[in-house]
Amino acid sequence: MISNQLGQTLKKHKEYIGETTNNVAEYRALISGLELARTYKPEGLELFVDSELVFCQLRGVYRVKSKHLLPLYRRASKLMAMTPNCELRLVPREENTEADKLAGQAIKEEKRAKALREKAGSARKTLPEGGSP
């Protein structure tokens, strides 16, 4: 979610990224947010994360030990370096409810779409070979 300095929401974004770890999801959300925010050409940016691991890795407190996180870490670091006055803030998960809500919506929408695809697939299987009833 992207908001201006007055707290007004400029853009909400959600996407289904499949089953993955919380840290991968946090990095992916951060990268998406940075990429979207750049389109507004901000003079400064405050980023809120609720993953202590991601926060500490990006602040240089922890090393990135997991090989699958390294490309995400590098991309996020590069985008942050390219963004003027970029500040990273660690917030309690309870204060990040809007992000959790958007993630939940993306998961629900994917489940609905999957159910529709499966239903359409089973309907196609019941048609005779010519494709019409």
FILOMI-61975 format. One record per residue: residue number from 1; x, y, z of N, C-alpha, C, CB in turn; residue in one letter. Coordinates in steps of 0.1 Angstrom, whole numbers, always signed. Each point is the difference from the previous one (the first is absolute). Glycine has a CB too. Layout:
BEGIN
{num: NUM&nX: X&nY: Y&nZ: Z&caX: X&caY: Y&caZ: Z&cX: X&cY: Y&cZ: Z&cbX: X&cbY: Y&cbZ: Z&residu: A};
...
! end
This chain:
BEGIN
{num: 1&nX: +8&nY: -12&nZ: +0&caX: -8&caY: +12&caZ: +0&cX: +9&cY: +12&cZ: +0&cbX: -19&cbY: -12&cbZ: +12&residu: M};
{num: 2&nX: +16&nY: +22&nZ: -20&caX: +7&caY: +12&caZ: -1&cX: -9&cY: +12&cZ: +5&cbX: +14&cbY: -9&cbZ: -19&residu: I};
{num: 3&nX: -8&nY: +16&nZ: +29&caX: -7&caY: +12&caZ: +5&cX: +9&cY: +12&cZ: -1&cbX: -14&cbY: -15&cbZ: +16&residu: S};
{num: 4&nX: +7&nY: +27&nZ: -16&caX: +8&caY: +12&caZ: +0&cX: +3&cY: +4&cZ: +14&cbX: -10&cbY: +8&cbZ: -22&residu: N};
{num: 5&nX: +17&nY: +3&nZ: +24&caX: +4&caY: +5&caZ: +14&cX: -12&cY: +4&cZ: +8&cbX: +21&cbY: +8&cbZ: -9&residu: Q};
{num: 6&nX: -33&nY: -6&nZ: +3&caX: -12&caY: +3&caZ: +8&cX: -8&cY: -13&cZ: +4&cbX: -1&cbY: +22&cbZ: -13&residu: L};
{num: 7&nX: +7&nY: -33&nZ: +9&caX: -7&caY: -13&caZ: +3&cX: -11&cY: -4&cZ: -10&cbX: +5&cbY: +5&cbZ: +23&residu: G};
{num: 8&nX: -6&nY: +2&nZ: -34&caX: -10&caY: -3&caZ: -10&cX: +5&cY: -11&cZ: -9&cbX: -9&cbY: +23&cbZ: +0&residu: Q};
{num: 9&nX: +1&nY: -34&nZ: -2&caX: +4&caY: -11&caZ: -8&cX: +1&cY: +4&cZ: -15&cbX: -10&cbY: -16&cbZ: +17&residu: T};
{num: 10&nX: +21&nY: +14&nZ: -23&caX: +2&caY: +3&caZ: -14&cX: -2&cY: -13&cZ: -9&cbX: +16&cbY: +19&cbZ: +6&residu: L};
{num: 11&nX: -12&nY: -30&nZ: -1&caX: +0&caY: -12&caZ: -7&cX: +0&cY: -12&cZ: +9&cbX: +11&cbY: +11&cbZ: -19&residu: K};
{num: 12&nX: -20&nY: -21&nZ: +16&caX: +0&caY: -13&caZ: +7&cX: +4&cY: -10&cZ: -10&cbX: -18&cbY: +7&cbZ: +17&residu: K};
{num: 13&nX: +26&nY: -16&nZ: -13&caX: +4&caY: -11&caZ: -9&cX: +0&cY: -13&cZ: +7&cbX: +15&cbY: +16&cbZ: -13&residu: H};
{num: 14&nX: -20&nY: -26&nZ: +6&caX: +0&caY: -14&caZ: +5&cX: +3&cY: -9&cZ: -12&cbX: -16&cbY: +6&cbZ: +19&residu: K};
{num: 15&nX: +23&nY: -17&nZ: -16&caX: +2&caY: -10&caZ: -10&cX: +3&cY: -14&cZ: +7&cbX: +9&cbY: +17&cbZ: -16&residu: E};
{num: 16&nX: -14&nY: -27&nZ: +10&caX: +2&caY: -13&caZ: +5&cX: +14&cY: -5&cZ: -4&cbX: -25&cbY: -5&cbZ: -1&residu: Y};
{num: 17&nX: +33&nY: +1&nZ: +10&caX: +14&caY: -4&caZ: -3&cX: +2&cY: -15&cZ: +2&cbX: +8&cbY: +23&cbZ: +6&residu: I};
{num: 18&nX: -19&nY: -30&nZ: -3&caX: +2&caY: -15&caZ: +3&cX: +4&cY: -2&cZ: +14&cbX: +6&cbY: -4&cbZ: -24&residu: G};
{num: 19&nX: -5&nY: -9&nZ: +27&caX: +4&caY: -4&caZ: +14&cX: +15&cY: +3&cZ: +1&cbX: -18&cbY: -18&cbZ: +1&residu: E};
{num: 20&nX: +22&nY: +25&nZ: +9&caX: +14&caY: +4&caZ: +3&cX: +1&cY: +3&cZ: +14&cbX: +3&cbY: +9&cbZ: -23&residu: T};
{num: 21&nX: +9&nY: -5&nZ: +27&caX: +3&caY: +3&caZ: +14&cX: -4&cY: +15&cZ: +3&cbX: +19&cbY: -17&cbZ: +0&residu: T};
{num: 22&nX: -21&nY: +20&nZ: +12&caX: -3&caY: +14&caZ: +4&cX: +11&cY: +9&cZ: -4&cbX: -13&cbY: -9&cbZ: +19&residu: N};
{num: 23&nX: +25&nY: +5&nZ: -18&caX: +11&caY: +9&caZ: -4&cX: +1&cY: +3&cZ: -15&cbX: +13&cbY: -8&cbZ: +20&residu: N};
{num: 24&nX: -16&nY: -2&nZ: -28&caX: +0&caY: +2&caZ: -14&cX: -12&cY: +9&cZ: -3&cbX: +10&cbY: -23&cbZ: -5&residu: V};
{num: 25&nX: -22&nY: +21&nZ: +11&caX: -11&caY: +8&caZ: -2&cX: +3&cY: +15&cZ: +4&cbX: -15&cbY: -20&cbZ: +3&residu: A};
{num: 26&nX: +22&nY: +22&nZ: +8&caX: +3&caY: +13&caZ: +5&cX: +9&cY: +7&cZ: -10&cbX: -3&cbY: -8&cbZ: +24&residu: E};
{num: 27&nX: +13&nY: +1&nZ: -29&caX: +9&caY: +6&caZ: -10&cX: -7&cY: +4&cZ: -13&cbX: +19&cbY: -13&cbZ: +10&residu: Y};
{num: 28&nX: -27&nY: +3&nZ: -14&caX: -8&caY: +3&caZ: -13&cX: -9&cY: +12&cZ: +2&cbX: +1&cbY: -25&cbZ: -6&residu: R};
{num: 29&nX: -8&nY: +26&nZ: +17&caX: -8&caY: +12&caZ: +3&cX: +8&cY: +12&cZ: +0&cbX: -16&cbY: -14&cbZ: +13&residu: A};
{num: 30&nX: +27&nY: +14&nZ: -7&caX: +9&caY: +12&caZ: +1&cX: +5&cY: +4&cZ: -13&cbX: +7&cbY: -7&cbZ: +23&residu: L};
{num: 31&nX: -3&nY: -2&nZ: -32&caX: +4&caY: +3&caZ: -13&cX: -11&cY: +5&cZ: -9&cbX: +17&cbY: -18&cbZ: +2&residu: I};
{num: 32&nX: -29&nY: +12&nZ: -1&caX: -11&caY: +5&caZ: -7&cX: -4&cY: +15&cZ: +4&cbX: -9&cbY: -24&cbZ: -2&residu: S};
{num: 33&nX: +10&nY: +26&nZ: +15&caX: -3&caY: +13&caZ: +5&cX: +10&cY: +10&cZ: -5&cbX: -10&cbY: -10&cbZ: +20&residu: G};
{num: 34&nX: +23&nY: +7&nZ: -19&caX: +10&caY: +9&caZ: -5&cX: -1&cY: +3&cZ: -15&cbX: +15&cbY: -9&cbZ: +17&residu: L};
{num: 35&nX: -18&nY: -1&nZ: -25&caX: -2&caY: +2&caZ: -14&cX: -12&cY: +9&cZ: -3&cbX: +10&cbY: -23&cbZ: -4&residu: E};
{num: 36&nX: -21&nY: +20&nZ: +11&caX: -12&caY: +9&caZ: -2&cX: +2&cY: +14&cZ: +5&cbX: -14&cbY: -20&cbZ: +3&residu: L};
{num: 37&nX: +21&nY: +21&nZ: +8&caX: +3&caY: +14&caZ: +6&cX: +8&cY: +8&cZ: -9&cbX: -2&cbY: -9&cbZ: +23&residu: A};
{num: 38&nX: +12&nY: +3&nZ: -30&caX: +8&caY: +7&caZ: -10&cX: -7&cY: +7&cZ: -11&cbX: +18&cbY: -16&cbZ: +5&residu: R};
{num: 39&nX: -30&nY: +11&nZ: -8&caX: -8&caY: +6&caZ: -11&cX: -5&cY: +14&cZ: +5&cbX: -7&cbY: -23&cbZ: -9&residu: T};
{num: 40&nX: +6&nY: +25&nZ: +22&caX: -5&caY: +13&caZ: +5&cX: +12&cY: +10&cZ: +2&cbX: -19&cbY: -12&cbZ: +12&residu: Y};
{num: 41&nX: +31&nY: +7&nZ: -15&caX: +12&caY: +9&caZ: +2&cX: +0&cY: +7&cZ: +13&cbX: +1&cbY: +3&cbZ: -25&residu: K};
{num: 42&nX: -1&nY: -11&nZ: +36&caX: +0&caY: +6&caZ: +13&cX: +13&cY: +7&cZ: +4&cbX: -17&cbY: -17&cbZ: +7&residu: P};
{num: 43&nX: +16&nY: +28&nZ: +1&caX: +11&caY: +7&caZ: +6&cX: +6&cY: -8&cZ: +11&cbX: -9&cbY: +22&cbZ: -7&residu: E};
{num: 44&nX: +1&nY: -31&nZ: +13&caX: +4&caY: -8&caZ: +11&cX: -10&cY: -12&cZ: +1&cbX: +11&cbY: +20&cbZ: +12&residu: G};
{num: 45&nX: -6&nY: -30&nZ: -5&caX: -9&caY: -12&caZ: +1&cX: +2&cY: -6&cZ: +14&cbX: +1&cbY: -4&cbZ: -25&residu: L};
{num: 46&nX: -12&nY: +0&nZ: +32&caX: +1&caY: -7&caZ: +12&cX: -6&cY: -14&cZ: -3&cbX: -2&cbY: +21&cbZ: +14&residu: E};
{num: 47&nX: +10&nY: -31&nZ: -11&caX: -5&caY: -14&caZ: -3&cX: -2&cY: -7&cZ: +14&cbX: +13&cbY: -1&cbZ: -22&residu: L};
{num: 48&nX: -24&nY: -6&nZ: +23&caX: -4&caY: -6&caZ: +12&cX: +0&cY: -15&cZ: -3&cbX: -14&cbY: +19&cbZ: +8&residu: F};
{num: 49&nX: +22&nY: -27&nZ: +1&caX: +0&caY: -14&caZ: -1&cX: -3&cY: -6&cZ: +14&cbX: +17&cbY: +1&cbZ: -20&residu: V};
{num: 50&nX: -22&nY: -13&nZ: +20&caX: -3&caY: -6&caZ: +13&cX: +9&cY: -13&cZ: +2&cbX: -23&cbY: +9&cbZ: +0&residu: D};
{num: 51&nX: +32&nY: -11&nZ: -9&caX: +9&caY: -11&caZ: +1&cX: +14&cY: +5&cZ: +6&cbX: -11&cbY: -12&cbZ: -20&residu: S};
{num: 52&nX: +14&nY: +7&nZ: +32&caX: +12&caY: +4&caZ: +6&cX: +12&cY: -4&cZ: -8&cbX: -11&cbY: -1&cbZ: +22&residu: E};
{num: 53&nX: +10&nY: -11&nZ: -28&caX: +11&caY: -6&caZ: -8&cX: +3&cY: +9&cZ: -12&cbX: -6&cbY: -23&cbZ: +8&residu: L};
{num: 54&nX: -4&nY: +27&nZ: -16&caX: +1&caY: +8&caZ: -11&cX: +6&cY: +14&cZ: +4&cbX: -19&cbY: -13&cbZ: -12&residu: V};
{num: 55&nX: +13&nY: +19&nZ: +22&caX: +4&caY: +13&caZ: +5&cX: +15&cY: -1&cZ: +3&cbX: -23&cbY: +5&cbZ: +9&residu: F};
{num: 56&nX: +27&nY: -15&nZ: -1&caX: +14&caY: +0&caZ: +5&cX: +10&cY: -4&cZ: -12&cbX: -8&cbY: -7&cbZ: +23&residu: C};
{num: 57&nX: +3&nY: -1&nZ: -32&caX: +9&caY: -2&caZ: -12&cX: +2&cY: +12&cZ: -8&cbX: -8&cbY: -23&cbZ: -1&residu: Q};
{num: 58&nX: -2&nY: +31&nZ: -1&caX: +1&caY: +12&caZ: -8&cX: +7&cY: +11&cZ: +7&cbX: -21&cbY: -6&cbZ: -11&residu: L};
{num: 59&nX: +21&nY: +6&nZ: +24&caX: +8&caY: +10&caZ: +8&cX: +14&cY: -5&cZ: +2&cbX: -21&cbY: +7&cbZ: +11&residu: R};
{num: 60&nX: +25&nY: -19&nZ: -15&caX: +13&caY: -5&caZ: +1&cX: +4&cY: -6&cZ: +14&cbX: +6&cbY: +17&cbZ: -16&residu: G};
{num: 61&nX: -17&nY: -19&nZ: +24&caX: +2&caY: -6&caZ: +13&cX: +2&cY: -15&cZ: -1&cbX: -14&cbY: +18&cbZ: +10&residu: V};
{num: 62&nX: +6&nY: -24&nZ: -19&caX: +1&caY: -15&caZ: -2&cX: +6&cY: -2&cZ: -15&cbX: -19&cbY: -5&cbZ: +17&residu: Y};
{num: 63&nX: +26&nY: -6&nZ: -18&caX: +4&caY: -4&caZ: -14&cX: -11&cY: -8&cZ: -6&cbX: +24&cbY: -1&cbZ: +7&residu: R};
{num: 64&nX: -24&nY: +1&nZ: -20&caX: -10&caY: -8&caZ: -7&cX: +6&cY: -14&cZ: -2&cbX: -10&cbY: +20&cbZ: -12&residu: V};
{num: 65&nX: +5&nY: -30&nZ: +20&caX: +6&caY: -13&caZ: -1&cX: -8&cY: -9&cZ: -10&cbX: +8&cbY: +2&cbZ: +24&residu: K};
{num: 66&nX: -20&nY: +1&nZ: -26&caX: -9&caY: -9&caZ: -9&cX: +3&cY: +4&cZ: -14&cbX: -18&cbY: -3&cbZ: +18&residu: S};
{num: 67&nX: +22&nY: -6&nZ: -26&caX: +3&caY: +3&caZ: -14&cX: -12&cY: +4&cZ: -8&cbX: +18&cbY: -17&cbZ: +1&residu: K};
{num: 68&nX: -30&nY: +12&nZ: +3&caX: -12&caY: +4&caZ: -7&cX: -4&cY: +15&cZ: +3&cbX: -8&cbY: -24&cbZ: +0&residu: H};
{num: 69&nX: +12&nY: +29&nZ: +11&caX: -3&caY: +14&caZ: +3&cX: +10&cY: +10&cZ: -6&cbX: -10&cbY: -8&cbZ: +21&residu: L};
{num: 70&nX: +22&nY: +3&nZ: -24&caX: +10&caY: +10&caZ: -5&cX: -4&cY: +8&cZ: -12&cbX: +17&cbY: -16&cbZ: +8&residu: L};
{num: 71&nX: -23&nY: +10&nZ: -19&caX: -4&caY: +9&caZ: -11&cX: -10&cY: +10&cZ: +4&cbX: +5&cbY: -19&cbZ: -16&residu: P};
{num: 72&nX: -14&nY: +15&nZ: +25&caX: -10&caY: +10&caZ: +5&cX: +6&cY: +11&cZ: +8&cbX: -17&cbY: -19&cbZ: +0&residu: L};
{num: 73&nX: +26&nY: +15&nZ: +8&caX: +8&caY: +10&caZ: +9&cX: +7&cY: +10&cZ: -10&cbX: +2&cbY: -17&cbZ: +19&residu: Y};
{num: 74&nX: +5&nY: +12&nZ: -29&caX: +7&caY: +8&caZ: -9&cX: -9&cY: +10&cZ: -7&cbX: +17&cbY: -18&cbZ: -3&residu: R};
{num: 75&nX: -28&nY: +13&nZ: -2&caX: -10&caY: +8&caZ: -7&cX: -5&cY: +11&cZ: +9&cbX: -6&cbY: -19&cbZ: -15&residu: R};
{num: 76&nX: +2&nY: +15&nZ: +27&caX: -6&caY: +10&caZ: +9&cX: +11&cY: +11&cZ: +4&cbX: -16&cbY: -18&cbZ: +9&residu: A};
{num: 77&nX: +28&nY: +13&nZ: -7&caX: +11&caY: +10&caZ: +4&cX: +2&cY: +9&cZ: -11&cbX: +11&cbY: -17&cbZ: +14&residu: S};
{num: 78&nX: -10&nY: +12&nZ: -27&caX: +2&caY: +9&caZ: -11&cX: -11&cY: +10&cZ: -2&cbX: +12&cbY: -19&cbZ: -11&residu: K};
{num: 79&nX: -24&nY: +15&nZ: +12&caX: -12&caY: +9&caZ: -1&cX: +1&cY: +11&cZ: +11&cbX: -14&cbY: -18&cbZ: -11&residu: L};
{num: 80&nX: +17&nY: +13&nZ: +23&caX: +1&caY: +10&caZ: +11&cX: +11&cY: +10&cZ: -2&cbX: -9&cbY: -17&cbZ: +16&residu: M};
{num: 81&nX: +20&nY: +13&nZ: -21&caX: +11&caY: +9&caZ: -3&cX: -3&cY: +10&cZ: -11&cbX: +16&cbY: -18&cbZ: +7&residu: A};
{num: 82&nX: -25&nY: +14&nZ: -16&caX: -4&caY: +9&caZ: -11&cX: -11&cY: +9&cZ: +4&cbX: +7&cbY: -18&cbZ: -16&residu: M};
{num: 83&nX: -12&nY: +17&nZ: +28&caX: -12&caY: +8&caZ: +5&cX: +6&cY: +10&cZ: +9&cbX: -17&cbY: -19&cbZ: -3&residu: T};
{num: 84&nX: +14&nY: +32&nZ: +1&caX: +5&caY: +10&caZ: +9&cX: -6&cY: +0&cZ: +13&cbX: +5&cbY: +14&cbZ: -20&residu: P};
{num: 85&nX: +2&nY: -11&nZ: +31&caX: -5&caY: +0&caZ: +13&cX: -9&cY: -11&cZ: +4&cbX: +1&cbY: +24&cbZ: -2&residu: N};
{num: 86&nX: +4&nY: -36&nZ: -1&caX: -7&caY: -13&caZ: +3&cX: +3&cY: -5&cZ: +14&cbX: +1&cbY: -6&cbZ: -25&residu: C};
{num: 87&nX: -12&nY: +5&nZ: +33&caX: +1&caY: -4&caZ: +14&cX: -7&cY: -13&cZ: +2&cbX: +2&cbY: +24&cbZ: +8&residu: E};
{num: 88&nX: +4&nY: -34&nZ: -2&caX: -6&caY: -12&caZ: +3&cX: -4&cY: -1&cZ: +15&cbX: +13&cbY: -11&cbZ: -18&residu: L};
{num: 89&nX: -26&nY: +8&nZ: +21&caX: -5&caY: -1&caZ: +13&cX: -6&cY: -14&cZ: +3&cbX: -5&cbY: +25&cbZ: -1&residu: R};
{num: 90&nX: +9&nY: -30&nZ: +13&caX: -6&caY: -12&caZ: +5&cX: -12&cY: +3&cZ: +8&cbX: +23&cbY: -12&cbZ: +0&residu: L};
{num: 91&nX: -34&nY: +6&nZ: -4&caX: -13&caY: +2&caZ: +8&cX: -5&cY: -13&cZ: +5&cbX: -5&cbY: +20&cbZ: -14&residu: V};
{num: 92&nX: -2&nY: -20&nZ: +25&caX: -6&caY: -12&caZ: +5&cX: -11&cY: -5&cZ: -10&cbX: +4&cbY: +7&cbZ: +24&residu: P};
{num: 93&nX: -5&nY: -20&nZ: -25&caX: -10&caY: -6&caZ: -10&cX: -14&cY: +6&cZ: +2&cbX: +14&cbY: -21&cbZ: -1&residu: R};
{num: 94&nX: -17&nY: +24&nZ: +14&caX: -14&caY: +5&caZ: +3&cX: -2&cY: +14&cZ: -7&cbX: +0&cbY: -13&cbZ: +22&residu: E};
{num: 95&nX: +11&nY: +20&nZ: -25&caX: -1&caY: +13&caZ: -6&cX: +1&cY: -1&cZ: -16&cbX: +10&cbY: +10&cbZ: +21&residu: E};
{num: 96&nX: -9&nY: -22&nZ: -26&caX: +1&caY: -2&caZ: -14&cX: -12&cY: -8&cZ: -5&cbX: +25&cbY: +0&cbZ: +2&residu: N};
{num: 97&nX: -37&nY: +3&nZ: +3&caX: -12&caY: -8&caZ: -3&cX: -4&cY: +3&cZ: -14&cbX: -7&cbY: +1&cbZ: +23&residu: T};
{num: 98&nX: +9&nY: +10&nZ: -29&caX: -5&caY: +3&caZ: -14&cX: +8&cY: -9&cZ: -10&cbX: -6&cbY: +24&cbZ: +7&residu: E};
{num: 99&nX: +19&nY: -25&nZ: -4&caX: +8&caY: -9&caZ: -9&cX: -5&cY: -14&cZ: +1&cbX: +20&cbY: +16&cbZ: +2&residu: A};
{num: 100&nX: -22&nY: -21&nZ: +10&caX: -5&caY: -13&caZ: +2&cX: -14&cY: -2&cZ: -6&cbX: +13&cbY: -1&cbZ: +21&residu: D};
{num: 101&nX: -21&nY: +11&nZ: -21&caX: -13&caY: -1&caZ: -6&cX: +1&cY: -1&cZ: -15&cbX: -10&cbY: +13&cbZ: +19&residu: K};
{num: 102&nX: +19&nY: -5&nZ: -25&caX: +2&caY: -1&caZ: -15&cX: +5&cY: -14&cZ: -4&cbX: +4&cbY: +25&cbZ: +0&residu: L};
{num: 103&nX: +5&nY: -30&nZ: +8&caX: +6&caY: -14&caZ: -3&cX: -11&cY: -10&cZ: +1&cbX: +22&cbY: +7&cbZ: +9&residu: A};
{num: 104&nX: -31&nY: -6&nZ: +1&caX: -11&caY: -9&caZ: +2&cX: -10&cY: +0&cZ: -12&cbX: +3&cbY: +3&cbZ: +25&residu: G};
{num: 105&nX: -5&nY: +10&nZ: -29&caX: -9&caY: +1&caZ: -12&cX: +6&cY: -6&cZ: -12&cbX: -9&cbY: +21&cbZ: +9&residu: Q};
{num: 106&nX: +22&nY: -20&nZ: -11&caX: +6&caY: -6&caZ: -12&cX: -1&cY: -15&cZ: +0&cbX: +16&cbY: +20&cbZ: -1&residu: A};
{num: 107&nX: -14&nY: -26&nZ: +13&caX: -1&caY: -14&caZ: +2&cX: -15&cY: -5&cZ: -3&cbX: +19&cbY: +1&cbZ: +17&residu: I};
{num: 108&nX: -28&nY: +6&nZ: -11&caX: -14&caY: -3&caZ: -3&cX: -4&cY: +1&cZ: -14&cbX: -6&cbY: +8&cbZ: +23&residu: K};
{num: 109&nX: +10&nY: +2&nZ: -30&caX: -3&caY: +2&caZ: -14&cX: +7&cY: -11&cZ: -8&cbX: -2&cbY: +24&cbZ: +3&residu: E};
{num: 110&nX: +14&nY: -29&nZ: +0&caX: +6&caY: -11&caZ: -7&cX: -7&cY: -13&cZ: +2&cbX: +22&cbY: +12&cbZ: +2&residu: E};
{num: 111&nX: -27&nY: -14&nZ: +10&caX: -8&caY: -12&caZ: +3&cX: -13&cY: -1&cZ: -8&cbX: +10&cbY: +0&cbZ: +23&residu: K};
{num: 112&nX: -16&nY: +12&nZ: -24&caX: -13&caY: +1&caZ: -8&cX: +3&cY: -3&cZ: -15&cbX: -9&cbY: +17&cbZ: +17&residu: R};
{num: 113&nX: +20&nY: -11&nZ: -22&caX: +4&caY: -1&caZ: -14&cX: +3&cY: -15&cZ: -2&cbX: +8&cbY: +24&cbZ: -1&residu: A};
{num: 114&nX: +0&nY: -30&nZ: +10&caX: +3&caY: -14&caZ: -2&cX: -12&cY: -9&cZ: +0&cbX: +22&cbY: +4&cbZ: +12&residu: K};
{num: 115&nX: -31&nY: -2&nZ: -3&caX: -13&caY: -7&caZ: +0&cX: -7&cY: +1&cZ: -13&cbX: -2&cbY: +3&cbZ: +25&residu: A};
{num: 116&nX: +1&nY: +9&nZ: -31&caX: -7&caY: +2&caZ: -12&cX: +8&cY: -7&cZ: -12&cbX: -8&cbY: +22&cbZ: +9&residu: L};
{num: 117&nX: +21&nY: -21&nZ: -9&caX: +8&caY: -8&caZ: -10&cX: -3&cY: -15&cZ: +1&cbX: +18&cbY: +18&cbZ: +1&residu: R};
{num: 118&nX: -18&nY: -23&nZ: +11&caX: -3&caY: -14&caZ: +2&cX: -14&cY: -4&cZ: -5&cbX: +16&cbY: +0&cbZ: +20&residu: E};
{num: 119&nX: -25&nY: +9&nZ: -17&caX: -14&caY: -3&caZ: -4&cX: -1&cY: +1&cZ: -15&cbX: -9&cbY: +10&cbZ: +22&residu: K};
{num: 120&nX: +15&nY: -1&nZ: -28&caX: +0&caY: +1&caZ: -15&cX: +7&cY: -12&cZ: -6&cbX: +0&cbY: +26&cbZ: +2&residu: A};
{num: 121&nX: +11&nY: -30&nZ: +4&caX: +7&caY: -12&caZ: -5&cX: -8&cY: -12&cZ: +1&cbX: +21&cbY: +10&cbZ: +7&residu: G};
{num: 122&nX: -29&nY: -12&nZ: +4&caX: -8&caY: -12&caZ: +1&cX: -12&cY: +1&cZ: -9&cbX: +7&cbY: -3&cbZ: +24&residu: S};
{num: 123&nX: -12&nY: +15&nZ: -27&caX: -11&caY: +1&caZ: -10&cX: +5&cY: -3&cZ: -14&cbX: -10&cbY: +18&cbZ: +14&residu: A};
{num: 124&nX: +22&nY: -15&nZ: -17&caX: +5&caY: -3&caZ: -14&cX: +2&cY: -15&cZ: -1&cbX: +12&cbY: +22&cbZ: -1&residu: R};
{num: 125&nX: -9&nY: -29&nZ: +12&caX: +2&caY: -14&caZ: -1&cX: -13&cY: -8&cZ: -2&cbX: +19&cbY: +3&cbZ: +15&residu: K};
{num: 126&nX: -30&nY: +3&nZ: -12&caX: -13&caY: -7&caZ: -2&cX: -6&cY: +2&cZ: -14&cbX: -4&cbY: +3&cbZ: +24&residu: T};
{num: 127&nX: +10&nY: +6&nZ: -32&caX: -5&caY: +3&caZ: -13&cX: +5&cY: -12&cZ: -10&cbX: +0&cbY: +25&cbZ: +4&residu: L};
{num: 128&nX: -8&nY: -28&nZ: -14&caX: +4&caY: -10&caZ: -9&cX: +12&cY: +5&cZ: -8&cbX: -23&cbY: -9&cbZ: -2&residu: P};
{num: 129&nX: +30&nY: +0&nZ: -6&caX: +12&caY: +3&caZ: -7&cX: -1&cY: +12&cZ: -9&cbX: +5&cbY: -24&cbZ: +2&residu: E};
{num: 130&nX: -16&nY: +26&nZ: -8&caX: -2&caY: +11&caZ: -10&cX: +0&cY: +14&cZ: +7&cbX: -13&cbY: -15&cbZ: -14&residu: G};
{num: 131&nX: +11&nY: +15&nZ: +27&caX: +1&caY: +13&caZ: +8&cX: -14&cY: +6&cZ: +2&cbX: +22&cbY: +4&cbZ: -9&residu: G};
{num: 132&nX: -32&nY: -10&nZ: +3&caX: -14&caY: +6&caZ: +3&cX: -9&cY: -12&cZ: +5&cbX: +3&cbY: +18&cbZ: -18&residu: S};
{num: 133&nX: -13&nY: -15&nZ: +26&caX: -8&caY: -10&caZ: +6&cX: -8&cY: -8&cZ: -10&cbX: -1&cbY: +14&cbZ: +20&residu: P};
! end
